Amino acid sequence: MNAYIKSLMDGRGINQKELAEILGISPAAVSQWKECYTMSVETLFTLSKLFQVSVEELVTEKNANETPEQKCDRMYNLDGYEWSELIEDDDEEAMLRYLEKLSNVNSRFYKLLYKKMKGNINILESDELSHLEKYFRSDPWQSAYFYDKRFDRPTNEMIDWIAEILNEAIGIENLNAITWELQRIYQNQKMISFEQVCETQDDDLIYMWYSALTQENKDAFLTNWYRQKVDNSILYELIKRGGRIICADSDLPHINFDRADLDKFEGEKRSLKHLDAVKKICWDMRGRYARISYEQYQVIINKSAIEKVEAEHKYKKKNPIKYWEYVKQGRI
């Protein structure tokens, strides 16, 4: 098979059978790959996303001979970037490169940290994680499961301690919940603020910055903009990048409905018991944010609001008649 793809697979700890399953093809087809430029566009884009390399790099194989250390430096090195200097120099290319690396660092760090917690991280990945760890600060007590815990071990056992508690509380196989908690515990110290990136007045840079946020921060940012009635196309772009709108007390009357209206209600029917639970969680988030668990957080995702944003974006230009029908029905 292609030597460059094989090196990328080794770096991610993926074997030929696993890669074939991801791509939906046979292992024999993977073994027959010779040159990357002969692959289908769909395969190239999938590999690009999986291995965090550009399609151009795959086709030209220009980084095929780099060492693991050189690759880490190219992909993840955030040192030497001063955002204020980049703004002053109006160096858009360097700003974009920094934000791309920032996004890569966050995405890769949590994946590798989870693999280490599960005990199935290889040597190359372990070295990669060590390179990324320097950008993060840990604070376990930001998680709901650590508020009454005390860390009394050597510092180098912090990850093992966190793994033990999360495994006991959640179950190590629950990837989404574990990753959500890890994002609360480990904060990237290189992250810049919205005010800083906003100085660029460049939408592409703002969207790239948004992609680098953790899930909760994405949701908080999107929810705030939704309540300020920001342009729908911007909200839609943020949703496409993983953002979700979160319920607040003020949303509950819109989610609730009178029993007399049940027959003509076309939205999601929620019981009062469910609404009471949402209200309690919304209230708890105000004063005791760290007490919210992943499962509770899923309850307060305002799916109807997200659907309205998506529906408006979909129909307003492409199908105006359908759009106005939705407006009259209160679905947009």
Disulfide bonds with the S-S distance in Angstrom:
none
